[in-house]
């Protein structure tokens, strides 16, 4: 029986940790765990057998890091196929004796995709494709992408797996205590994006213990009807007598597993610190439990990296902002031609602040490379606002490039009933997991009657379902024509909206302002027609959200039609208006002075334009130190505050950091002309045996942006090298990072060396596996949970030295 069949009928048990058990069997610190598939096959089979005897229905291959990019750190990049083939074969040899299934484990790359990093979608795709093909060739039963924190990277991985072969795929994310991934993705958004890319199950694993995952599991089960995997750590790691210890007992893990089953989880296991004893108890406690099947209905859902927006026939209609379309906007057209994004950023922010829940992005300007223009727009917008984006283009190549860049579930504007449109756009929506706006026109044009548009709509529904796109992911635009030219068209549009909703059960949208072309006082016509369309059942409208009358009409109509239950949203906004004197007070005021412009540039991560802003500010007579002290540094400090408050997430923090880096590069020659002040010198490194450096790299950027001289030694650095450089550079601080529990033990060794050699420097530690309690136990001078806190800790330590 296949995984897809079994997971629908029974509670399945998946295995626990691999790394710690390998370490117990002699895996040296700093050695590649995946290489042991080749050199120590019996040790791998022994671990698999222990979990199978404990009751595991699924065992995972020892291939978490068996991908070219990671194996290259061990000079094993040419062994991707060999290691993955061998690992699957070893697991299948043992699993076959127990009737169990083999899941091919795939971990993240440890690199950020654009716009957060330099890696492209295609580069990430190729890495995952190579590993997945090797697993499929070896006969794996399913592929498990686990411990992913970046939704953009997960998208590339899932698309690669789908191309590698017809094997079920499970997408498992890692969430922290805030209930989000480290790049800010919430459980619902993770589920929405992964489900649309065809996964067989969605999961959560690693990072924290079972108690911290309870709310995450609840939200996952409420956000999808797919099977849910839950594999928490056995608590948080501690170092006792030089050994990594996880204190969560098998009984406690099993109790939480029972609770997860009652919420709807159906695949239970464990991650770091989980042993065969844990798995045995989990199996004993939950294997007999009844499988909870969920049948929740969802509307059309689109998502950014951090937010999901639902368009539902029963919910409040949604405003799609139209201002990022250059048609009729000379200033925006000029900006697109010049390759800038200043107006794009400003209008994106202002539309969201005015109430737009989705932003339509169009870069259609004659004579412009629209692929590059769309890339610039998306890179600028998707880390600036939380709103999901609607990709608006008539060029399939532009749409595909945009879908690769987008870190979420996009809305495509649009497909229509013409055969060429169907044949080019539907495959893109299917492959990249996007929703669609469907225009009710075909090769004969726009049908003049409501019945004719209904027939085009029916054709579109049939064709998207034929390629595997669910009906609810199509929103139909029944098209309104200019009333001054075709007054008979408006009643037909309104009737078409009613018929499409009634006959096909899908949501509807309109570009509302089309109705008023050629008439005076267009706003009045638009508002009246909008109210009529909402009454007919319109679910979303592409409009100018800064038109107060339109937004008021949307909110009031939602109340009158019973779509705003108990008028909750209407009352909340009206109360806000009473308190502030306006309907929606912008959270971010328009910058006017050069210092305000620079401050705003840091807050919005405007790395593309900040140098020109600095040049303009210097030209007014402001000094470099004034720019730093009165705009740039206060800006990055405010970003840190918002990050700590959960208003900003890692993408905004990183983009602000890059903006500051470009600012310093521009100001460095100016600052060199006068006296400079340095906050301190920090030697930064990921400890020996650990090849993960994302967190450390972010700390490096943040420290540099706050005036520290940072000597970044990279990853997998021996303690002796760290000490040597610290002495050579007269470092004030040594900063150590570790992601893996197996490498944390090098931290106390370095602290001991610092004390033995009497160095006049402080040691601060951090990383996913490190806790404040552990830092205290090993005698570290400071601990930081993230890059923002690392800056504050570093400043405090330097002040103590002085």
Secondary structure, DSSP 8 states (H G I E B T S, - for coil): --HHHHHTTS-EEB---SHHHHHHTT--TTS-GGGHHHH-HHHHHHHHHHHHHTT-SEEE-S-TT-SHHHHGGGT-GGGHHHHHHHHHHHHHHHHTTTT-EEEEEE---SS-BTTTSSB-HHHHHHHHHHHHHHHHHHT-SEEEEEEE--HHHHHHHHHHHHHH-S-EEEEEE---TTSB-TT--BHHHHHHHHHHTT-SEEEEEEEEETGGGHHHHHHHHHH-SSEEEEEEESS-EEEETTEEEE---HHHHHHHHHHHHHHT--EEEE-TT--HHHHHHHHHHHTTS----------EEEE-SS-EEEE-TTS--EEEEEEE--TT-HHHHHHHHHT--HHHHHHHHHHHHHT-SEEEE----TTS-HHHHHHHHHHHHTTT--SEEEEE-S-HHHHHHHHHH-SSB-EEEEEESSHHHHHHHHHHHHHHT-EEEEESEETTEE-SSHHHHHHHHHHHHHHHHHTT--GGGEEEE-----TTT-THHHHHHHHHHHHHHHHH--EEEEEGGGGGTT-SSHHHHHHHHHHHHHHHT--EEEE-TT-HHHHHHHHHHHHHTT-SGGGHHHHHHHHHHHHHSSSS--SS----SHHHHHHHHHHTT-TTTHHHHHHHHHHTT--HHHHIIIIIHHHHHHHHHHHHTTSS-HHHHHHHHHHHHHHHHHHHHHHTTS-----EEEEEEEBTT----HHHHHHHHHHHHTTEEEEE--SSB-HHHHHHHHHHTT-SEEEEE--STTTTHHHHHHHHHHHHTT-S-EEEEE-TT--HHHHHHTT-SEE-SSHHHHHHHHHHHHHHH-
